[in-house]
Amino acid sequence: MMRHANPEANSHSCRCCHRFPERTIHLGRCTVIGKVLNRLWQVAGVTLPPSPALNLFALGPDGPLASGIIAFHLIVWKFILISFTQVDLAGTRFVPDEVWKGAVRRYISRVERLKVVVRTRVLLAEGRGEQPSLDKENELTAPFGAFRSDGYFRWSEVMWSEIKSLELTRFVAPDPAAAPNASLATGHGRRPPPVSPTHATGLASMRAVFRNIAFEASRRQG
């Protein structure tokens, strides 16, 4: 509940900036909340001037921003509102850097789950001799990263730099395409170790299983 509408509130001033009456429209103008959203606009490459429409709804002059930005924007607002609510309920402080870091960590976990789904779909398609389109998946993650045709995900330069600066690389699963550089470092910022014969055999067996599943599925459909 906004403080201006809460008769039990000790103050009607914004619990984040303490300067203006706490109303819904003010959340889109609050300079403290804006510190979180500005981090999002920076990594997303959004250069529009701040406005309540942009900050609250990810709306620009020409309509909604790209779907990938909107998806991240929703996560950011979830963490903003959690911290915003806890100021009055638990007596905590609204710390923009902590809110942003929590939102980025949650976004990473969403991408990690999507990576498993996409990589599995690509392996199944390869077993059928097909190459699936990943356009829809890339719409969900652009401009923060993109899936290659082999199903591996690569973070954008700006987003990967942000993940490293927040010390969140440990939450990125080791992936030969995670880091956006020629060395193809793993998600932990290190070169991937040499593949042992045992591990290579295991990967080959896994691909064989996926191919068998795909063959059985196509045979039953036929």
C-alpha positions as CSV (number, residue, x, y, z in Angstrom):
1,M,0.0,0.0,0.0
2,M,1.3,3.5,-0.9
3,R,2.0,5.6,2.2
4,H,-0.3,8.4,1.1
5,A,-3.3,5.9,1.2
6,N,-2.2,4.2,4.4
7,P,-3.7,5.9,7.5
8,E,-1.3,4.1,9.8
9,A,1.8,5.4,8.0
10,N,4.1,7.6,10.1
11,S,4.9,9.6,7.0
12,H,3.5,10.1,3.5
13,S,6.9,10.8,2.0
14,C,8.4,8.2,-0.3
15,R,10.2,5.5,1.7
16,C,13.1,5.5,-0.8
17,C,13.9,9.1,-1.5
18,H,12.0,10.7,1.5
19,R,11.4,13.8,-0.7
20,F,8.0,13.6,-2.3
21,P,4.6,12.1,-1.5
22,E,4.6,8.3,-2.1
23,R,2.2,7.8,-5.0
24,T,2.3,5.2,-7.8
25,I,3.3,7.8,-10.4
26,H,6.1,8.9,-8.1
27,L,7.7,5.4,-8.3
28,G,8.4,6.1,-11.9
29,R,10.1,9.4,-11.0
30,C,11.9,8.4,-7.8
31,T,15.6,9.1,-8.2
32,V,16.5,6.2,-5.7
33,I,14.4,3.6,-7.5
34,G,15.7,5.2,-10.8
35,K,19.2,4.1,-9.8
36,V,18.1,0.5,-10.2
37,L,16.3,1.0,-13.5
38,N,19.1,3.1,-14.9
39,R,21.4,0.0,-14.6
40,L,18.9,-1.9,-16.6
41,W,18.6,0.7,-19.3
42,Q,22.4,0.9,-19.5
43,V,23.0,-2.9,-20.1
44,A,20.0,-2.9,-22.5
45,G,21.4,-0.1,-24.5
46,V,18.2,2.0,-24.0
47,T,19.1,5.7,-24.5
48,L,15.6,7.2,-24.0
49,P,15.2,9.9,-21.4
50,P,13.8,8.7,-18.1
51,S,10.1,9.0,-17.7
52,P,7.3,7.3,-15.7
53,A,6.1,5.5,-18.8
54,L,9.6,4.1,-19.4
55,N,10.4,3.2,-15.8
56,L,7.0,1.8,-14.8
57,F,5.9,0.1,-18.0
58,A,9.0,-0.1,-20.4
59,L,7.1,2.1,-22.8
60,G,8.9,4.4,-25.2
61,P,7.5,7.0,-27.6
62,D,6.9,4.4,-30.2
63,G,5.3,1.8,-27.9
64,P,6.6,-1.1,-25.8
65,L,10.3,-1.9,-25.8
66,A,11.6,-5.2,-27.1
67,S,10.2,-8.3,-25.4
68,G,13.6,-9.4,-24.1
69,I,13.9,-6.0,-22.3
70,I,10.4,-6.2,-21.0
71,A,11.1,-9.7,-19.5
72,F,14.1,-8.4,-17.6
73,H,12.2,-5.2,-16.6
74,L,9.5,-7.4,-14.9
75,I,12.2,-9.2,-12.9
76,V,13.7,-5.9,-11.9
77,W,10.4,-4.5,-10.7
78,K,9.7,-7.7,-8.7
79,F,12.9,-7.1,-6.7
80,I,12.2,-3.4,-6.4
81,L,8.8,-4.0,-4.9
82,I,10.1,-6.7,-2.5
83,S,12.7,-4.3,-1.1
84,F,10.3,-1.4,-1.2
85,T,7.7,-3.3,0.9
86,Q,10.3,-4.5,3.4
87,V,11.2,-0.9,4.2
88,D,8.0,-0.5,6.2
89,L,7.3,-4.1,7.1
90,A,10.7,-5.0,8.4
91,G,12.4,-1.7,8.9
92,T,15.1,-2.4,6.3
93,R,16.7,0.1,3.9
94,F,16.2,0.3,0.1
95,V,19.7,-0.2,-1.3
96,P,19.7,0.1,-5.1
97,D,22.9,-1.9,-5.7
98,E,21.5,-4.8,-3.7
99,V,18.2,-4.7,-5.5
100,W,19.9,-4.7,-8.9
101,K,22.3,-7.5,-8.0
102,G,19.3,-9.7,-6.8
103,A,17.5,-9.0,-10.1
104,V,20.5,-9.9,-12.2
105,R,21.0,-13.1,-10.3
106,R,17.4,-14.1,-10.9
107,Y,17.7,-13.2,-14.6
108,I,20.8,-15.5,-14.8
109,S,18.8,-18.4,-13.3
110,R,16.0,-17.8,-15.8
111,V,18.5,-18.0,-18.7
112,E,20.2,-21.0,-17.2
113,R,16.9,-22.9,-17.2
114,L,16.2,-21.8,-20.8
115,K,19.7,-23.0,-21.8
116,V,18.9,-26.5,-20.8
117,V,15.6,-26.5,-22.7
118,V,17.2,-25.1,-25.9
119,R,20.3,-27.3,-25.8
120,T,18.1,-30.4,-25.4
121,R,15.9,-29.3,-28.3
122,V,18.9,-28.7,-30.6
123,L,20.3,-32.2,-29.7
124,L,17.0,-33.8,-30.5
125,A,16.7,-32.0,-33.8
126,E,20.3,-33.0,-34.7
127,G,19.3,-36.6,-34.1
128,R,16.6,-36.1,-36.8
129,G,19.0,-34.3,-39.1
130,E,17.2,-31.0,-38.6
131,Q,18.3,-27.5,-37.6
132,P,15.7,-25.8,-35.3
133,S,15.0,-22.1,-35.5
134,L,16.0,-20.3,-32.2
135,D,14.5,-16.9,-33.2
136,K,11.8,-17.0,-30.5
137,E,14.3,-17.9,-27.8
138,N,16.6,-15.1,-28.9
139,E,13.8,-12.6,-28.8
140,L,13.4,-13.5,-25.2
141,T,17.0,-12.9,-24.3
142,A,18.0,-10.0,-26.7
143,P,19.8,-7.7,-26.2
144,F,21.4,-9.4,-23.2
145,G,22.6,-12.5,-25.0
146,A,21.8,-14.9,-27.8
147,F,21.7,-18.6,-28.6
148,R,24.0,-19.9,-31.3
149,S,22.8,-22.4,-33.9
150,D,24.3,-25.2,-31.8
151,G,22.2,-24.3,-28.8
152,Y,24.9,-22.7,-26.7
153,F,24.2,-19.3,-25.2
154,R,26.5,-16.3,-25.3
155,W,26.1,-13.2,-23.2
156,S,26.5,-9.8,-24.7
157,E,29.7,-7.9,-24.0
158,V,27.9,-5.4,-21.8
159,M,25.9,-7.9,-19.8
160,W,28.8,-10.2,-19.3
161,S,30.8,-7.3,-18.0
162,E,28.0,-6.5,-15.6
163,I,27.8,-10.1,-14.4
164,K,31.5,-10.1,-13.7
165,S,31.4,-6.7,-11.9
166,L,28.7,-8.0,-9.6
167,E,30.7,-11.2,-8.9
168,L,27.9,-13.4,-10.2
169,T,29.8,-15.5,-12.7
170,R,29.6,-18.5,-10.3
171,F,25.9,-18.7,-11.0
172,V,26.6,-19.1,-14.8
173,A,26.9,-22.8,-15.7
174,P,30.2,-23.6,-17.4
175,D,29.5,-23.3,-21.1
176,P,31.9,-23.2,-24.1
177,A,30.1,-20.1,-25.4
178,A,29.1,-18.2,-22.2
179,A,31.7,-15.5,-22.3
180,P,31.5,-13.1,-25.3
181,N,35.2,-13.4,-26.4
182,A,37.3,-15.5,-28.8
183,S,38.7,-17.7,-26.1
184,L,35.3,-19.1,-25.3
185,A,35.9,-19.0,-21.6
186,T,33.5,-20.9,-19.3
187,G,30.9,-19.1,-17.2
188,H,33.4,-18.9,-14.4
189,G,35.8,-16.8,-16.5
190,R,38.3,-19.7,-17.1
191,R,39.1,-21.7,-20.2
192,P,37.3,-25.0,-20.3
193,P,39.5,-27.9,-19.2
194,P,40.5,-30.5,-21.7
195,V,37.7,-33.1,-22.4
196,S,38.8,-36.4,-21.0
197,P,38.1,-39.6,-23.0
198,T,35.6,-40.8,-20.4
199,H,33.7,-37.5,-20.5
200,A,33.8,-37.5,-24.3
201,T,32.4,-41.0,-24.3
202,G,29.6,-39.9,-21.9
203,L,28.7,-37.0,-24.2
204,A,28.6,-39.3,-27.2
205,S,26.4,-41.8,-25.3
206,M,24.0,-38.9,-24.3
207,R,23.7,-37.8,-27.9
208,A,23.0,-41.4,-29.0
209,V,20.2,-41.6,-26.4
210,F,18.7,-38.4,-27.7
211,R,18.9,-39.7,-31.3
212,N,17.2,-43.0,-30.2
213,I,14.4,-41.0,-28.5
214,A,13.9,-38.9,-31.6
215,F,13.9,-42.0,-33.8
216,E,11.3,-43.8,-31.7
217,A,9.1,-40.7,-31.5
218,S,9.2,-40.2,-35.3
219,R,8.6,-43.9,-35.9
220,R,5.5,-43.9,-33.7
221,Q,4.2,-40.7,-35.4
222,G,4.7,-42.4,-38.7
